[in-house]
């Protein structure tokens, strides 16, 4: 087992709280101010992205200012931060936007953007408005309410409306002073839950932010469905959880569910990842392609396959990027599940490189398994593999072989629950039963008992 050298690890987490109301200004003034800032930032950000892309095509990553060689981070900061600071006169927002800009062009992403493997990073006027921590955000707890001050730029109303910019209602002052707007955040419902008292979960983390134990590093203002939310990013040190080698888990790549995780000897603890996101993404992808083909004049003209599929390459690139993000989310969920359960050893299937569900939507199963393996090893968890033939037909409770519960039977009956008809009469979801069998370190002995081991 890999040794964990650090005594403590740094936890990075984002807490999301709904804004009940701004207490220092009216709702209309607050919303208009945020919308104006977003509209002012978008063209500066997008123009900087275009300038960076043009430079990458012509000069590559060689950057000089006179005879002085500069790093990419210094150059990117000059491209965005200073023009942004001159426009909005607020270093907290400018630093927050610049941080996102640097991450968009960090590491290998620069080369991916240059050679067309990744799209040029653009933003829309509805992007989350970030505030970077220069000094601590002012947090106050009054009568159990969570109040926080946000450092906006100093502003004053504009008397004359600009014809081509009707959304510009305020003029930002060129001043070092900031105008703080106090927001009331929703915590009343959370305080009624038990975790607020038992010192665990997200509620406990919010409580520690309120009492000053955890410091807020960045904030993001975001509007969803006519409601405003505040995302608070926090960092804190925590002792790493010591894994227990005797506790064993298993991962099953199924048909009705892409991934199911189980703990050996505990039938009540499991993780199921459903394919809803994958199916929805595929439907949107096919709808976009169909919409493009309808407007293609060569669609029925018989001008060849190349012309009929013109315009869909960009959609395929976007789909691959979204697919990559989904696999990252799935693998992190699996790793977090086993870490929280203090699992020391995880069994994987030797026969799971092919999966009908994931193959249908062009998901590389091998890459997904590799992501899970890397994540588990980084947490000090051992990886073992064994043969798991007939994993869905053997009862995880008593080891009885249900020969009639074959794949054709499950497909014909809409993937029903597993029933141990001639054994212990257990009824359990088929994917969870299979994951429990994968987690069984002696599963190959059961296969040998029924002469099923190949």
C-alpha positions in Angstrom: 0.0 0.0 0.0 1.3 3.5 -0.9 2.4 5.5 2.1 0.9 8.9 2.8 3.7 11.1 3.8 1.7 14.2 4.7 0.3 14.5 8.2 -2.5 16.7 6.9 -4.1 17.3 3.5 -5.6 20.4 2.0 -9.3 20.2 1.3 -10.7 22.5 -1.4 -14.5 22.8 -1.4 -17.2 25.1 -2.8 -20.3 25.8 -0.7 -23.4 27.1 -2.5 -25.9 29.3 -0.6 -29.0 31.1 -1.9 -29.1 34.9 -1.5 -32.2 35.9 0.4 -31.8 39.6 -0.3 -29.2 42.4 -0.4 -29.6 44.4 2.8 -27.6 47.6 1.8 -29.2 48.2 -1.6 -32.5 47.3 -3.4 -32.8 44.1 -5.5 -33.1 46.0 -8.7 -30.0 48.0 -8.1 -28.0 44.9 -7.2 -29.1 42.9 -10.2 -28.5 45.8 -12.6 -25.0 46.3 -11.2 -24.1 42.7 -11.6 -25.5 42.5 -15.2 -23.6 45.6 -16.2 -20.3 44.2 -14.8 -20.9 40.9 -16.7 -21.6 42.8 -20.0 -18.5 44.9 -19.6 -16.2 42.0 -18.8 -17.3 39.7 -21.7 -15.8 41.6 -24.7 -12.5 42.3 -22.8 -12.2 38.6 -21.9 -13.1 37.3 -25.4 -10.9 39.8 -27.2 -8.0 38.8 -25.0 -8.6 35.1 -25.8 -8.6 35.9 -29.6 -5.3 37.9 -29.2 -3.7 35.0 -27.3 -4.8 32.5 -30.0 -3.4 34.7 -32.8 -0.1 34.9 -31.0 0.0 31.2 -30.5 -0.5 30.6 -34.2 2.2 33.1 -35.3 4.8 33.1 -32.5 4.0 30.0 -30.4 4.8 30.3 -26.7 7.9 32.6 -27.2 7.1 35.8 -25.3 9.3 38.8 -25.0 8.9 42.3 -23.8 11.8 44.1 -25.3 14.9 42.1 -24.5 13.2 40.5 -21.4 11.8 37.0 -21.7 8.4 36.7 -19.9 6.5 33.7 -18.7 3.1 32.7 -20.1 1.4 33.7 -16.8 3.0 37.2 -16.9 2.0 37.7 -20.5 -1.6 36.5 -20.0 -1.9 38.8 -17.0 -0.9 41.7 -19.1 -3.4 40.7 -21.8 -6.4 40.7 -19.5 -5.9 42.0 -16.0 -4.7 45.6 -16.8 -7.4 46.3 -19.4 -10.0 44.9 -17.1 -8.8 46.9 -14.1 -8.9 50.1 -16.2 -12.5 49.4 -17.2 -14.1 48.3 -13.9 -11.7 49.7 -11.3 -12.0 46.7 -9.0 -9.0 44.5 -8.3 -11.0 41.8 -6.5 -13.1 41.1 -9.6 -10.2 41.6 -12.0 -8.0 39.1 -10.1 -10.9 36.6 -10.1 -11.4 36.9 -13.8 -7.7 36.7 -14.4 -7.4 33.5 -12.4 -10.0 31.8 -14.6 -8.2 33.1 -17.7 -4.9 31.6 -16.5 -6.5 28.3 -15.8 -8.1 28.2 -19.3 -4.6 28.5 -20.9 -2.6 26.5 -18.4 -0.3 23.6 -19.1 -1.2 21.4 -22.1 -4.3 23.4 -22.8 -2.2 26.0 -24.6 -1.1 23.4 -27.1 -4.6 21.8 -27.4 -6.0 25.3 -28.2 -3.2 26.0 -30.7 -3.7 22.8 -32.7 -7.5 22.8 -32.5 -7.9 20.0 -30.0 -9.7 22.4 -27.6 -11.9 25.4 -28.3 -10.8 29.0 -27.7 -12.1 29.8 -24.2 -15.0 32.3 -24.5 -17.5 33.5 -21.9 -21.1 34.7 -22.1 -22.8 37.5 -20.3 -24.4 35.0 -17.8 -21.0 33.7 -16.5 -20.5 33.6 -12.6 -18.9 36.8 -11.4 -15.9 36.0 -9.3 -14.4 38.0 -6.4 -10.8 37.1 -5.5 -9.7 37.4 -1.8 -7.3 40.3 -1.4 -8.4 40.9 2.2 -10.8 38.8 4.1 -14.5 39.2 3.2 -16.4 40.7 5.9 -18.6 38.1 7.5 -21.1 38.7 10.3 -23.6 36.5 12.1 -26.5 38.5 13.5 -29.5 36.7 15.3 -28.3 33.5 13.6 -28.4 35.0 10.1 -25.4 34.7 7.8 -24.4 38.2 6.4 -21.4 38.8 4.1 -20.0 42.0 2.5 -19.0 41.9 -1.2 -16.4 44.5 -2.4 -18.0 46.1 -5.5 -16.4 49.0 -7.4 -17.4 52.5 -6.3 -20.2 53.6 -8.6 -22.7 56.3 -9.2 -25.8 56.5 -11.5 -25.6 57.8 -15.1 -28.0 60.5 -15.9 -27.8 60.2 -19.7 -28.4 56.8 -21.3 -25.8 55.7 -23.9 -27.7 54.9 -27.1 -25.7 51.8 -28.1 -25.3 50.6 -24.5 -28.7 50.9 -22.8 -27.7 48.4 -20.1 -25.0 50.8 -18.8 -26.8 52.4 -15.8 -23.8 53.2 -13.5 -20.4 54.9 -13.9 -17.5 53.3 -12.0 -15.2 55.7 -10.2 -11.5 55.6 -10.7 -10.8 55.2 -7.0 -9.1 52.8 -4.6 -12.2 52.8 -2.5 -14.7 49.9 -2.8 -18.4 50.0 -2.2 -19.4 47.0 -0.1 -22.8 45.5 -0.6 -24.1 43.3 2.2 -25.9 40.1 1.3 -28.2 37.9 3.5 -27.6 34.2 2.8 -30.1 31.4 3.4 -29.2 29.2 6.3 -32.4 28.9 8.3 -33.4 25.5 6.7 -29.9 24.1 7.1 -29.8 25.1 10.8 -32.8 22.9 11.5 -31.0 19.8 10.3 -29.1 17.5 12.6 -25.7 17.9 11.0 -25.7 21.5 12.3 -25.5 20.1 15.8 -23.5 16.9 15.2 -20.6 18.8 13.6 -20.6 16.9 10.3 -21.4 17.4 6.7 -21.8 20.6 4.6 -23.9 22.3 7.3 -21.0 22.0 9.7 -18.6 23.5 7.1 -21.0 26.5 6.6 -21.1 26.9 10.4 -17.3 27.0 10.5 -17.3 29.7 7.8 -19.8 31.7 9.9 -17.7 31.5 13.1 -14.4 32.3 11.2 -12.8 28.9 11.5 -12.6 28.5 7.7 -11.5 31.4 5.6 -13.2 32.1 2.3 -10.7 32.4 -0.6 -13.0 33.3 -3.6 -16.7 34.1 -4.1 -18.8 33.7 -7.2 -22.2 35.4 -7.9 -24.5 33.3 -10.1 -28.1 33.5 -11.2 -30.1 30.3 -11.8 -33.8 30.4 -12.7 -34.4 33.9 -11.5 -32.7 33.2 -8.1 -29.2 34.4 -7.1 -26.6 32.2 -5.4 -23.3 32.8 -3.8 -20.5 30.1 -4.2 -17.9 30.3 -1.4 -14.6 28.5 -2.0 -12.9 27.4 1.2 -9.6 25.7 2.0 -8.8 23.9 5.2 -6.4 21.3 6.5 -7.6 17.9 7.5 -5.9 14.7 8.7 -6.1 12.0 6.0 -8.4 9.1 6.6 -6.4 6.0 7.3 -7.6 3.2 5.0 -8.4 -0.2 6.5 -6.8 -3.0 4.4 -9.3 -5.5 5.9 -12.2 -3.5 4.4 -12.8 -4.5 0.8 -14.9 -3.0 -2.0 -15.8 -3.8 -5.5 -16.6 -1.9 -8.8 -18.9 -3.4 -11.4 -19.4 -1.9 -14.9 -23.1 -2.8 -15.6 -25.6 -2.4 -18.4 -28.5 -0.5 -16.8 -26.0 1.5 -14.6 -22.6 2.4 -15.9 -20.9 2.0 -12.5 -22.0 0.3 -9.2 -19.8 0.1 -6.1 -20.3 -2.1 -3.1 -18.6 -2.9 0.2 -17.9 -6.6 1.0 -20.0 -7.8 3.9 -22.3 -4.7 4.0 -25.4 -5.0 1.8 -26.7 -1.6 2.9 -23.7 0.5 1.6 -23.4 1.0 -2.1 -23.0 3.7 -4.9 -24.9 3.6 -8.1 -24.1 5.9 -11.0 -27.0 6.2 -13.4 -26.7 6.9 -17.2 -29.2 9.9 -17.2 -26.5 12.4 -18.0 -25.1 10.3 -20.8 -28.4 9.7 -22.5 -29.4 13.4 -22.2 -26.1 14.5 -23.8 -26.5 12.0 -26.6 -30.0 13.2 -27.4 -28.9 16.8 -27.5 -25.9 15.8 -29.7 -28.2 14.0 -32.2 -30.7 16.9 -32.2 -28.0 19.4 -33.0 -26.7 17.3 -35.9 -30.2 16.8 -37.2 -30.8 20.5 -37.1 -27.6 21.2 -39.0 -28.5 18.6 -41.7 -31.9 20.1 -42.3 -30.4 23.4 -43.3 -27.7 21.7 -45.5 -28.5 22.3 -49.1 -26.4 19.2 -50.0 -28.4 16.9 -47.7 -30.5 15.5 -50.6 -28.4 16.6 -53.5 -26.3 13.5 -53.8 -23.0 15.4 -53.4 -21.3 12.8 -51.3 -20.8 11.9 -47.7 -18.3 14.7 -47.0 -20.8 17.5 -47.9 -23.7 15.8 -46.1 -21.8 15.8 -42.8 -20.4 19.3 -43.2 -20.5 21.3 -40.0 -20.8 18.5 -37.5 -17.1 18.3 -36.7 -17.4 21.2 -34.1 -20.2 19.4 -32.4 -18.2 16.2 -32.1 -15.3 18.1 -30.4 -17.8 19.7 -27.9 -19.3 16.2 -27.2 -15.9 14.7 -26.5 -15.1 17.5 -24.1 -18.4 17.0 -22.2 -17.8 13.3 -22.3 -14.4 13.8 -20.7 -15.9 15.9 -17.9 -18.6 13.2 -17.2 -15.9 10.6 -16.8 -13.9 12.8 -14.5 -17.0 13.3 -12.3 -17.8 9.6 -12.3 -14.3 8.6 -11.3 -14.1 11.2 -8.5 -17.5 9.9 -7.1 -16.1 6.4 -7.0 -12.9 7.4 -5.3 -14.7 9.6 -2.7 -17.1 6.7 -1.9 -14.3 4.3 -1.1 -12.3 6.9 0.8 -15.3 7.9 3.0 -15.9 4.2 3.8 -12.2 3.7 4.7 -11.8 0.9 2.1 -8.3 -0.4 1.9 -8.6 -2.8 -1.0 -10.8 -2.5 -4.1 -11.5 -5.3 -6.6 -12.0 -4.6 -10.3 -13.2 -6.9 -13.0 -10.8 -8.5 -15.5 -13.6 -8.8 -18.0 -15.0 -5.2 -17.9 -13.2 -3.7 -20.9 -16.4 -4.1 -22.9 -19.6 -2.5 -21.8 -22.6 -2.3 -24.1 -24.2 0.7 -22.5 -21.0 2.9 -22.6 -20.0 1.6 -26.1 -23.3 2.7 -27.5 -22.6 6.3 -26.5 -18.9 6.0 -27.5 -17.4 6.1 -24.0 -13.9 4.6 -23.7 -14.3 2.1 -20.9 -10.6 1.4 -20.6 -9.9 5.1 -20.0 -12.7 5.3 -17.4 -11.2 2.3 -15.5 -7.7 3.9 -15.7 -9.0 7.1 -14.2 -10.6 5.1 -11.3 -7.4 3.2 -10.7 -5.2 6.3 -10.6 -7.6 8.1 -8.2 -7.7 5.1 -5.8 -3.9 4.6 -5.8 -3.4 8.3 -5.0 -5.5 7.8 -1.9 -3.4 4.8 -0.9 -6.0 2.1 -1.8 -4.8 -1.2 -3.1 -6.1 -2.4 -6.5 -6.7 -6.0 -7.2 -8.4 -7.8 -10.2 -10.0 -11.1 -10.5 -12.2 -13.0 -12.9 -15.9 -12.3 -12.5 -17.7 -14.5 -15.0 -21.5 -14.9 -14.4 -21.2 -12.1 -11.8 -24.9 -11.2 -12.3 -26.2 -14.7 -12.0 -24.7 -15.7 -8.6 -26.4 -14.6 -5.4 -24.1 -12.4 -3.3 -25.8 -13.6 -0.1 -25.6 -17.4 -0.3 -23.6 -18.1 -3.5 -26.4 -19.9 -5.3 -26.1 -20.0 -9.1 -29.3 -18.7 -10.8 -28.8 -20.1 -14.3 -32.1 -18.7 -15.6 -31.1 -15.1 -14.8 -29.1 -14.7 -18.0 -28.5 -11.6 -20.1 -31.2 -12.5 -22.7 -33.7 -13.0 -19.8 -32.8 -9.6 -18.3 -32.9 -7.8 -21.6 -36.3 -9.3 -22.4 -37.8 -8.4 -19.0 -36.4 -4.8 -18.8 -33.5 -5.7 -16.5 -35.4 -6.8 -13.4 -34.1 -7.3 -9.8 -32.1 -10.4 -9.1 -34.1 -13.1 -7.4 -32.4 -16.1 -5.6 -35.2 -18.5 -6.5 -33.8 -21.7 -5.2 -31.5 -20.4 -2.5 -32.0 -17.8 0.2 -34.9 -16.1 -1.7 -33.1 -12.7 -1.6 -34.4 -10.0 -3.9 -31.8 -7.3 -4.7 -31.0 -4.9 -7.6 -29.1 -6.8 -10.2 -26.2 -4.3 -10.5 -25.8 -4.1 -6.7 -25.7 -7.9 -6.5 -23.0 -8.0 -9.2 -20.9 -5.3 -7.4 -21.1 -7.3 -4.2 -19.9 -10.4 -6.0 -17.0 -8.4 -7.5 -16.1 -7.2 -3.9 -16.0 -10.8 -2.7 -12.3 -11.9 -2.6 -13.3 -15.6 -2.8 -15.6 -15.2 -5.8 -13.3 -17.3 -8.0 -13.8 -20.2 -5.6 -17.6 -19.9 -6.2 -17.0 -20.1 -9.9 -14.8 -23.2 -9.5 -17.6 -24.8 -7.4 -20.1 -24.6 -10.3 -17.3 -25.3 -12.9 -17.8 -21.8 -14.4 -14.2 -20.6 -14.1 -12.7 -20.3 -17.6 
